Structures are given as structure tokens and as C-alpha cells.
């Protein structure tokens, strides 16, 4: 779903466009408004399509001048908008909801990012005026768009989660790869390595203070407070603004203590206090999908001091010495509670490594031990790695992309199935 944001970002990147005259009507465009499509109780107007075309021009995307090509583009836009409306109507019918607090936080963040593209508030307001919007109408438009997008994302996640993954054969994967080989580009140079992650440990007094906060939060939860609301108020990690939502994950992607609890829970159940090296968690299991779980959590971190960080660095130095002396990396990773998903990194593109990692691994050959490397985050940690392989750049093979293609084709088929079910159950009329 395209929003006014795309248009404003284009104006910010190329201010001269804001002074341009409105573009001439293209072949096939109409100056009068009218209903192009009806989906359930929602209508798609011709003016909606013209606004989408104007956004394309503002982004510098080509708009066909040939009448036949223009009509094909319009048909594609209509198909996209009808799919969007099907999903929105489906989400509303399914009773999906989104809180005003959640939408407001996203809107404010997005407006702040757009404002930064302009030299001052006056320039921002001028760009809005050129786009036919006031600050108030722009905020209202973004609010509606973010609310719709969040509803749709939750609806898709729920409905797709109920579907059995469609089969994708190796022959289909190979055919897709051959037909789209150019899209994959060149395989970057990459490195594979084993990793041990060492995190700072909080003091006893800091742990006690954090536990008091956990107790206050649990008291509110037991008195009927909503888990999502408490996650936004108390949470101390990146899931806070999502109400503690961790999305879908498999066993081994979380640290051992977290895994042990969440994979023993039933949907709707809330855990007690779970301590990991990150702090104290309270977990709510939302859904189960085969080997996957969808959960929320509230994380309360004990205060970490510089002395705690310095002690972690010393422990990481000891890990590096042990690895160089031949100690098995998996055993050290287990000892320091390194999450399973981080213990072995395979074919990581060198140009996508964090700068500190790229520097530490530059020129490192198989068997080299590098680090400690500081891993920045809410609390610094230290990584020690043993290189297990390097791969030069070159053309991708179907083996390189096999699982990526399989997942893409599965998602595409699940979405096609969902849209077909919605079309079957909902009134749709298109009048071009």
C-alpha cells in the first residue's frame, strides 16, 4: 500500500520537483472522478489511481505514454489496490485490532524521519502544501495507513500460520532460478565462522533492583493489566514498541533458558520470571505452528556498569586464548550461553559484517581466531570467532539460493491462496 510518505521523501530528495507544474494528463487518464472498484464495503476511486500515478512520477518512476502500456499499468495498479482492500476488509472482518498508542508511535517516528530530510519546518510544510496536504491531514493519512498496514500484517500472519506450507519441488526451484538468474546478481565474498559470545554480568544489588521492578509489573499483570500495555511501559529491549512481540521463532533461536520455558508452554499461558543473561523475562505464548512459536515477552534488565563490561572483556580474552590453544568452540559457546543461532555463521557476506567484525576478519584464513570483538547494543558484549571457511565472489548457483527461492515460492502461493479465499467470500466488482 503506497502512502503519501513516498511522495514526500521524493520531494525531500529533489526539492526542485516541488516547484514543477502539475504534469499533463497521460493517455487513458480521466479528469472526472468515479468508482473503479468495489471490495466489500469499500470503494476504489479513479482519483485514488491518479494520486498513485502522481506518487510514481514524484519518485522518478517512469509512467508510460503509450496508451496500451498506460492501460496495462493502470490495470496492475487496480489489481494491487483490490488485493490491498481485500486484505484490509478481511482483517476487519476477522476482528483484528490495533491500539491508538501503537499507531501513534509509528506515525510520530515516520514523520520525524521525513522532517529530517528538510532544512527546517517551513520547508517541510511547503512540501506538504505542494502535495495538497496540511500537517494535520498528512498525520491523519499516515495514521490511517499505519493502522491498516498493522491490521493486514497481523491478519496475514494469522491466516498464513494456519496454512500447511505448500510443497515446492526442486524442479520448480531450478526453473525459477533459471528464469530469474539475472535478478540474483553476483554472490559477494563471504566468510563462515564459529562464535562465542561473552556478555557482562550484573551485580547482586542490580539484580535485586531489577527483580523489584519485575514484582511491580507482575502485580499489575495479576490485577488484570494487558500484557502488551505492560510490555510497552516496562520493556527494555527492541520489542517494547511492539508490545513485546517476538514474532515466530524455532527452538534454538533463543537462549537456552528462554527456549526451555517457552517450548513447554501452552498458547495463552504466561510464564513466571525467567532469568537469562539478558535479564529477567516474563513470557506469554501466543500461538503454536508446528515447530514454531509466536510469543511476547517483557524484559527487565539489571543495570550494567562499566566494571561489569570490563570484567566481560577479560573473560572474552580468556576464551580467545582457549580457542587458540585448540579448545572446541561449541563447548565454549555452550558454557557462555551463546544462542544456538549465533554459534555458527555460514557464508556471511563480508561487506555486510559490522565494521568491527570486518576489520577483525580481514585477511583471516581458515582456522584463525579473531577477537574479542565488541558487539554494540543496549549492553555491550564481546565475540570471539574461529574462521571455518571463506568464499570468493562469483555468480550464484541454484544451491546458493535454493532455500531462499523455496521460501519465496511458498509465501507467494500462500498469499495467492489467501487472496483467492477472500475473493470467494467477499463481493468484488471492477469497472475500468
C-alpha positions as CSV (number, residue, x, y, z in Angstrom):
1,X,0.0,0.0,0.0
2,X,1.6,3.2,-1.2
3,X,1.4,6.2,1.1
4,X,2.0,10.0,0.9
5,X,5.3,9.3,2.6
6,X,6.8,8.1,-0.6
7,X,5.8,11.3,-2.3
8,X,7.3,13.5,0.5
9,X,10.5,11.5,0.5
10,X,10.9,12.2,-3.2
11,X,10.2,15.8,-2.7
12,X,12.9,15.9,0.0
13,X,15.4,14.2,-2.2
14,X,14.7,16.5,-5.1
15,X,13.3,19.9,-3.9
16,X,13.1,21.2,-7.4
17,X,10.2,18.9,-8.1
18,X,8.1,20.8,-5.6
19,X,8.1,23.8,-7.9
20,X,7.2,21.8,-11.0
21,X,3.9,22.3,-12.7
22,X,1.3,19.6,-12.4
23,X,2.1,17.0,-15.1
24,X,-0.1,16.8,-18.2
25,X,-2.8,14.2,-18.3
26,X,-1.5,11.0,-19.8
27,X,-3.2,8.8,-22.3
28,X,-6.0,6.9,-20.7
29,X,-6.3,9.3,-17.7
30,X,-9.7,10.8,-16.9
31,X,-10.2,14.2,-15.3
32,X,-13.6,13.2,-13.7
33,X,-13.8,11.0,-10.6
34,X,-15.7,7.8,-10.4
35,X,-15.8,4.3,-8.8
36,X,-13.2,2.0,-10.3
37,X,-13.7,-1.0,-8.0
38,X,-15.8,-2.1,-5.0
39,X,-14.4,-4.5,-2.5
40,X,-16.9,-5.5,0.3
41,X,-18.0,-2.2,1.7
42,X,-15.0,-0.2,0.4
43,X,-14.7,1.7,-2.9
44,X,-11.7,2.5,-5.0
45,X,-12.0,5.8,-6.8
46,X,-10.4,7.0,-10.0
47,X,-8.8,9.8,-8.1
48,X,-7.0,7.2,-5.9
49,X,-5.4,5.8,-9.0
50,X,-4.4,9.3,-10.2
51,X,-2.8,10.0,-6.8
52,X,-0.8,6.7,-7.1
53,X,0.4,7.8,-10.6
54,X,1.5,11.2,-9.3
55,X,3.4,9.4,-6.5
56,X,5.2,7.3,-9.1
57,X,6.2,10.5,-11.0
58,X,7.4,12.1,-7.8
59,X,9.6,9.1,-7.1
60,X,11.1,9.4,-10.6
61,X,9.5,6.1,-11.8
62,X,8.6,6.0,-15.5
63,X,4.9,6.4,-16.4
64,X,4.1,5.0,-19.9
65,X,3.0,7.5,-22.6
66,X,1.8,4.7,-25.0
67,X,-2.0,4.3,-24.4
68,X,-1.8,0.4,-24.4
69,X,1.1,0.4,-21.9
70,X,-0.5,3.0,-19.8
71,X,-3.7,0.9,-19.6
72,X,-1.7,-2.1,-18.6
73,X,0.0,-0.1,-15.8
74,X,-3.5,1.1,-14.6
75,X,-4.8,-2.4,-14.6
76,X,-1.8,-3.5,-12.5
77,X,-2.5,-0.6,-10.0
78,X,-6.1,-1.6,-9.8
79,X,-5.2,-5.3,-9.1
80,X,-2.8,-4.2,-6.4
81,X,-5.3,-1.9,-4.8
82,X,-8.0,-4.5,-4.9
83,X,-5.7,-7.0,-3.2
84,X,-4.9,-4.4,-0.6
85,X,-8.6,-3.8,0.0
86,X,-9.4,-7.5,0.2
87,X,-6.8,-7.9,3.0
88,X,-8.0,-4.8,4.9
89,X,-11.6,-5.9,4.7
90,X,-10.6,-9.4,5.7
91,X,-8.6,-8.2,8.7
92,X,-11.6,-6.1,9.9
93,X,-14.0,-8.9,9.4
94,X,-11.7,-11.2,11.4
95,X,-11.8,-8.8,14.3
96,X,-8.1,-7.7,14.1
97,X,-7.4,-4.6,16.1
98,X,-4.5,-2.2,16.7
99,X,-4.2,0.3,19.6
100,X,-4.1,4.0,19.1
101,X,-0.9,4.1,21.2
102,X,0.9,1.7,18.8
103,X,-0.2,3.6,15.7
104,X,0.7,7.0,17.2
105,X,4.3,5.8,18.0
106,X,4.8,4.6,14.4
107,X,3.4,7.8,12.9
108,X,5.5,10.1,15.0
109,X,8.6,8.1,14.2
110,X,7.9,8.3,10.5
111,X,7.1,12.0,10.5
112,X,10.3,12.6,12.4
113,X,12.3,10.8,9.7
114,X,10.7,12.7,6.9
115,X,11.2,16.1,8.7
116,X,14.9,15.3,8.9
117,X,15.0,15.4,5.0
118,X,14.1,19.1,5.1
119,X,16.2,22.0,6.2
120,X,13.5,23.4,8.5
121,X,9.8,23.2,9.5
122,X,8.8,25.8,6.9
123,X,10.3,23.7,4.1
124,X,8.5,20.6,5.3
125,X,5.2,22.4,5.5
126,X,5.8,23.9,2.0
127,X,6.4,20.4,0.6
128,X,3.1,19.3,2.2
129,X,1.3,22.2,0.7
130,X,2.7,21.4,-2.8
131,X,1.4,17.8,-2.3
132,X,-2.1,19.2,-1.3
133,X,-1.8,18.4,2.3
134,X,-1.7,20.2,5.7
135,X,0.4,18.8,8.6
136,X,-2.9,17.7,10.1
137,X,-4.2,15.9,7.0
138,X,-0.8,14.3,6.5
139,X,-0.8,13.0,10.0
140,X,-4.4,11.7,9.6
141,X,-3.4,10.0,6.3
142,X,-0.4,8.3,7.8
143,X,-2.4,7.2,10.9
144,X,-5.0,5.5,8.7
145,X,-2.3,3.9,6.5
146,X,-0.3,2.6,9.5
147,X,-3.4,1.3,11.2
148,X,-4.4,-0.6,8.0
149,X,-0.9,-1.9,7.4
150,X,-0.7,-3.2,11.0
151,X,-4.1,-4.9,10.8
152,X,-3.2,-6.5,7.5
153,X,0.2,-7.8,8.8
154,X,-1.5,-9.4,11.8
155,X,-4.2,-10.9,9.6
156,X,-1.7,-12.3,7.1
157,X,0.5,-13.7,9.9
158,X,-2.6,-15.4,11.5
159,X,-4.1,-16.8,8.3
160,X,-0.8,-17.9,6.8
161,X,0.2,-19.5,10.1
162,X,-2.9,-21.7,9.8
163,X,-2.0,-23.0,6.4
164,X,0.1,-26.0,5.7
165,X,3.3,-24.9,3.9
166,X,2.7,-25.6,0.2
167,X,5.1,-28.1,-1.5
168,X,7.8,-26.7,-3.8
169,X,9.7,-29.2,-5.9
170,X,13.4,-29.0,-6.7
171,X,12.4,-28.8,-10.4
172,X,10.3,-25.7,-9.7
173,X,13.1,-24.1,-7.8
174,X,15.5,-24.8,-10.6
175,X,13.1,-23.4,-13.2
176,X,12.5,-20.3,-11.1
177,X,16.3,-19.8,-10.7
178,X,17.0,-20.1,-14.4
179,X,14.1,-17.7,-15.3
180,X,15.3,-15.1,-12.8
181,X,19.1,-15.7,-12.8
182,X,19.8,-12.1,-13.6
183,X,17.9,-10.9,-10.6
184,X,20.2,-12.6,-8.2
185,X,23.3,-10.7,-9.3
186,X,26.7,-11.6,-8.1
187,X,27.5,-13.6,-5.0
188,X,29.6,-11.5,-2.6
189,X,32.8,-12.7,-0.9
190,X,31.8,-14.3,2.3
191,X,33.2,-15.9,5.5
192,X,32.0,-18.7,7.8
193,X,32.9,-18.8,11.5
194,X,32.2,-20.3,14.9
195,X,31.3,-17.8,17.6
196,X,31.4,-17.5,21.3
197,X,29.5,-14.5,22.8
198,X,30.5,-13.2,26.2
199,X,28.1,-10.8,28.0
200,X,28.6,-8.7,31.1
201,X,27.1,-10.0,34.3
202,X,25.2,-7.6,36.6
203,X,26.0,-7.2,40.3
204,X,23.7,-8.8,43.0
205,X,22.4,-5.3,44.0
206,X,21.5,-4.5,40.4
207,X,19.7,-7.9,40.0
208,X,17.7,-7.2,43.2
209,X,16.6,-3.8,42.0
210,X,15.5,-5.3,38.6
211,X,13.6,-8.0,40.5
212,X,11.7,-5.4,42.4
213,X,10.6,-3.8,39.1
214,X,9.6,-7.3,37.9
215,X,7.5,-7.7,41.0
216,X,5.7,-4.4,40.4
217,X,5.0,-5.4,36.8
218,X,3.7,-8.8,37.8
219,X,1.3,-7.2,40.4
220,X,-0.3,-5.1,37.6
221,X,-0.5,-8.2,35.4
222,X,-2.2,-10.2,38.1
223,X,-4.7,-7.4,38.6
224,X,-5.8,-7.6,35.0
225,X,-3.5,-5.2,33.1
226,X,-2.9,-6.1,29.4
227,X,0.4,-7.8,28.7
228,X,1.0,-5.6,25.6
229,X,0.4,-2.5,27.6
230,X,2.8,-3.5,30.3
231,X,5.4,-4.5,27.7
232,X,5.4,-1.0,26.3
233,X,5.7,0.5,29.7
234,X,8.3,-1.8,31.3
235,X,10.1,-3.5,28.4
236,X,13.8,-2.7,28.0
237,X,14.6,-4.1,24.6
238,X,13.7,-3.5,20.9
239,X,10.3,-5.3,21.2
240,X,9.0,-2.7,23.6
241,X,7.2,-0.6,20.9
242,X,5.6,-3.8,19.5
243,X,4.1,-4.8,22.8
244,X,6.8,-7.4,23.4
245,X,6.1,-9.2,20.1
246,X,8.9,-11.6,19.2
247,X,7.3,-12.9,16.1
248,X,7.7,-16.6,15.0
249,X,10.8,-18.5,16.1
250,X,12.1,-22.0,16.3
251,X,13.9,-23.9,19.1
252,X,17.5,-22.8,19.3
253,X,17.0,-19.2,18.1
254,X,16.6,-18.0,21.7
255,X,18.9,-18.6,24.6
256,X,18.6,-22.0,26.4
257,X,16.7,-20.8,29.5
258,X,14.1,-18.9,27.4
259,X,13.7,-21.9,25.0
260,X,13.2,-24.4,27.8
261,X,10.3,-22.4,29.2
262,X,8.5,-21.2,26.1
263,X,8.6,-24.6,24.3
264,X,7.0,-26.1,27.4
265,X,4.0,-23.7,27.5
266,X,0.5,-23.8,26.0
267,X,-1.0,-21.0,23.9
268,X,-2.4,-18.2,26.0
269,X,-0.2,-19.2,29.0
270,X,2.0,-16.7,30.8
271,X,5.3,-17.8,32.4
272,X,6.8,-16.9,35.7
273,X,10.1,-15.0,35.9
274,X,12.7,-16.4,33.5
275,X,16.3,-15.3,34.0
276,X,18.8,-15.3,31.1
277,X,22.0,-13.4,30.5
278,X,19.8,-10.6,29.1
279,X,17.9,-10.1,32.3
280,X,14.5,-11.1,33.7
281,X,11.7,-12.1,31.3
282,X,8.0,-12.7,31.6
283,X,6.8,-14.6,28.6
284,X,3.3,-15.0,27.0
285,X,2.9,-17.7,24.4
286,X,0.5,-16.6,21.7
287,X,0.4,-19.4,19.1
288,X,2.0,-22.7,18.1
289,X,2.6,-23.6,14.4
290,X,4.4,-27.0,14.1
291,X,7.9,-26.5,15.4
292,X,7.5,-22.7,15.6
293,X,6.2,-20.5,18.4
294,X,4.9,-16.9,18.5
295,X,5.3,-15.2,21.8
296,X,5.6,-11.9,23.6
297,X,7.9,-11.0,26.5
298,X,8.7,-8.3,28.9
299,X,12.4,-7.9,29.6
300,X,13.7,-6.1,32.7
301,X,17.5,-5.6,32.5
302,X,19.6,-5.2,35.7
303,X,21.9,-2.2,35.5
304,X,25.2,-3.0,33.9
305,X,28.2,-0.9,35.0
306,X,31.5,-0.2,33.3
307,X,33.2,-2.5,35.7
308,X,30.8,-5.4,34.6
309,X,31.7,-4.6,31.0
310,X,35.5,-4.6,31.8
311,X,35.2,-8.0,33.5
312,X,33.4,-9.4,30.4
313,X,36.2,-8.3,28.2
314,X,38.7,-10.1,30.5
315,X,36.6,-13.3,30.2
316,X,36.5,-12.9,26.4
317,X,40.3,-12.6,26.3
318,X,40.4,-16.0,28.2
319,X,38.0,-17.5,25.6
320,X,40.3,-16.3,22.7
321,X,43.3,-17.8,24.4
322,X,41.5,-21.1,24.9
323,X,40.4,-21.3,21.2
324,X,43.9,-20.6,20.0
325,X,45.1,-23.4,22.3
326,X,42.7,-25.8,20.5
327,X,39.6,-25.7,22.8
328,X,36.4,-26.7,20.9
329,X,34.3,-23.6,20.1
330,X,30.9,-25.4,20.6
331,X,31.8,-26.3,24.2
332,X,32.8,-22.7,25.0
333,X,29.7,-21.4,23.3
334,X,27.6,-23.6,25.4
335,X,29.5,-22.6,28.6
336,X,28.8,-18.9,27.9
337,X,25.2,-19.5,26.8
338,X,25.7,-18.3,23.3
339,X,22.3,-18.7,21.5
340,X,22.4,-21.7,19.1
341,X,21.5,-19.5,16.1
342,X,24.7,-17.4,16.7
343,X,27.2,-20.2,17.3
344,X,27.8,-20.9,13.7
345,X,27.5,-18.3,10.9
346,X,27.8,-19.6,7.4
347,X,28.6,-17.6,4.2
348,X,28.1,-14.2,5.8
349,X,28.8,-11.5,3.1
350,X,31.9,-9.7,4.2
351,X,30.6,-6.3,3.1
352,X,27.5,-6.9,5.4
353,X,29.6,-7.6,8.5
354,X,29.6,-4.9,11.3
355,X,32.7,-2.7,10.8
356,X,34.4,-4.2,13.9
357,X,33.9,-7.7,12.6
358,X,35.0,-6.8,9.1
359,X,38.2,-5.3,10.5
360,X,38.9,-8.3,12.8
361,X,38.3,-10.9,10.0
362,X,40.1,-9.0,7.2
363,X,42.5,-11.4,5.6
364,X,41.8,-14.1,8.2
365,X,42.3,-17.6,6.9
366,X,40.6,-20.8,7.9
367,X,41.4,-21.7,11.5
368,X,42.3,-18.1,12.5
369,X,40.9,-17.0,15.9
370,X,39.8,-13.3,15.9
371,X,38.6,-11.1,18.8
372,X,37.4,-10.2,21.2
373,X,35.2,-8.0,19.0
374,X,32.9,-5.6,20.8
375,X,29.3,-6.1,19.8
376,X,27.4,-2.9,20.4
377,X,23.8,-2.9,21.7
378,X,21.8,-1.9,24.8
379,X,24.6,-3.7,26.7
380,X,28.0,-4.2,25.0
381,X,29.1,-7.8,24.6
382,X,32.2,-9.4,23.2
383,X,32.5,-12.0,20.4
384,X,35.4,-14.4,19.8
385,X,35.3,-16.2,16.5
386,X,37.2,-19.0,14.7
387,X,37.1,-18.8,10.9
388,X,35.9,-22.1,9.4
389,X,35.9,-21.0,5.7
390,X,36.0,-18.2,3.1
391,X,34.3,-17.9,-0.3
392,X,35.3,-15.6,-3.1
393,X,32.7,-13.6,-5.0
394,X,31.2,-15.0,-8.2
395,X,27.9,-16.0,-9.8
396,X,25.2,-17.5,-7.6
397,X,24.3,-21.2,-8.2
398,X,20.9,-22.7,-7.6
399,X,22.3,-24.4,-4.5
400,X,23.2,-21.0,-3.0
401,X,19.6,-19.8,-3.5
402,X,17.6,-23.0,-3.0
403,X,16.1,-22.3,0.4
404,X,15.5,-18.6,-0.3
405,X,13.6,-19.5,-3.5
406,X,11.7,-22.2,-1.7
407,X,10.5,-19.8,0.9
408,X,9.7,-17.1,-1.6
409,X,7.6,-19.5,-3.6
410,X,5.8,-20.8,-0.5
411,X,5.0,-17.3,0.6
412,X,3.7,-16.3,-2.9
413,X,1.5,-19.4,-3.0
414,X,0.1,-18.9,0.4
415,X,-0.7,-15.2,-0.4
416,X,-2.4,-16.3,-3.7
417,X,-4.4,-18.8,-1.8
418,X,-5.4,-16.3,0.9
419,X,-6.5,-13.7,-1.8
420,X,-8.5,-16.4,-3.7
421,X,-10.3,-17.3,-0.5
422,X,-11.1,-13.6,0.2
423,X,-12.4,-13.1,-3.3
424,X,-14.6,-16.1,-3.0
425,X,-16.1,-14.9,0.3
426,X,-16.3,-11.2,-0.5
427,X,-18.1,-9.0,-3.1
428,X,-15.6,-7.6,-5.7
429,X,-16.6,-5.5,-8.7
430,X,-14.1,-3.9,-11.0
431,X,-15.2,-1.2,-13.6
432,X,-12.3,0.1,-15.7
